[in-house]
């Protein structure tokens, strides 16, 4: 029994030590905290915080539908270091926090070498493997950035230490991924509140490198400092409306659905004959890899898509779906700035169709296509990059790009030639009979 308790005690001790050693891996998040973490439980009584704090990077995604889209390929780079603190910069508390009135301290420049990590040290790498929620007026998508102070031991006593966190990714890099740079500041300031024992008991993240005076009104102090939860739009709701606009980075996409309709050809319809399509995507502004989400309906086929740049000119992306009567292939999350050209090919032996499209920006006009012939080309023109798409080419909006093939019946060869002589004789005979009757009646009237 004693041995059993000893073993159990050893296990519990090991677990407790492991938890203690790994306590620094946990992080407290700014989400919903309005840029501030840490609170007094009573006047002059603080609660120690973890040495990791999570701030956020936002991408607001747009699409004519409310849907999920794959993210573009982009790497955001970040640095953290000591802020330049002007002489006389102070933080002043409200008297309600203390038993002896307002407390004021002078801000110190940050010390040590804290780190910031997204998917890697100093980097937040986003790929089409990440999904974004999108909607007509924009939906906020936040990614974690962890700021780690676990290795910082250079505190020079208690106080408020100020750091600057900078996003160094350029607008050009963002634009090449189809992202419009927002107006949210690219430099944020993080005040770290340290007690006399070197413990962190609070964080405040803000946009203005200035004094923070909460002696009169904490709300006014927060507004003056520009408290924020990260490189984000400071909104209460993640879904924007037509009356507000995100200040964060923005990603604009649209969708296209291809549909096939066959008229007067029951054989092709009932046998699910799939017509080959050629879909060419051209985008000269978005050069980073993208991966639209594809849904292939019943009686349609297309090989899996892969993340790649769309390309332009001779390097434009080409897809080759095959689609039967009533079937569809849908592509969701194509970056704005893309032109899409579509045509079909008649692959039915011995059959001729009239081919025409509807619901494109420029439709394929009527064309008679024999076996092996291509139709005219339909164009979806969303060539304005970094701008919200205004039109949705999908069944959801009853605007799927539809190619309709109407079977053209051919007359038996020589039909007119064989029957024309007899028809002429018949019509000639009828004419002579009518003429004879007319002359006969006229003669009788004259005799009378």
Buried (B, 14 or more C-beta within 10 A) or exposed (E): EEEEEEEEEEEEEEEEEEEEEEEBEEBBBBBEBBBBBBEBEEEEEBEEBBBBBBBBBBBBBBBBBEBBBBBBBBBBBBEBBBBEBEEEBEBBBBBEBEEEEBBEEEBBBBBEEBBBBBBEEBBBBBBBEBBBBBBBBBBBBBBBBBBBBBEBEEBEEBBBBBBBBBBEBEEEBBBBBBBBBBEBBBBBBBBBBBBEEEBBBBBBBBBBBBBBBBBEEBEEBBEBBBBBBBBBBBBEEBBBEEEEBBBBBBBBBBBBBBBBBBEEBEEBBEEBBBBBBBBBBBBBBBBBBBBBBBEBBEBBBBEEBEBEBBBBEEEBBEBEBBBBBBBBBBBBBBBBBBBBBBBBBBBBEEBBBBBBBBBBBEBBEEBEBEEEBBBBBBBBEBBEBBBBBEEBBBBBBEBBBBBBBBBBEEEEEEEEEEEEEEEEEEEEEEEEEEEEEEEEEEEEEEEE
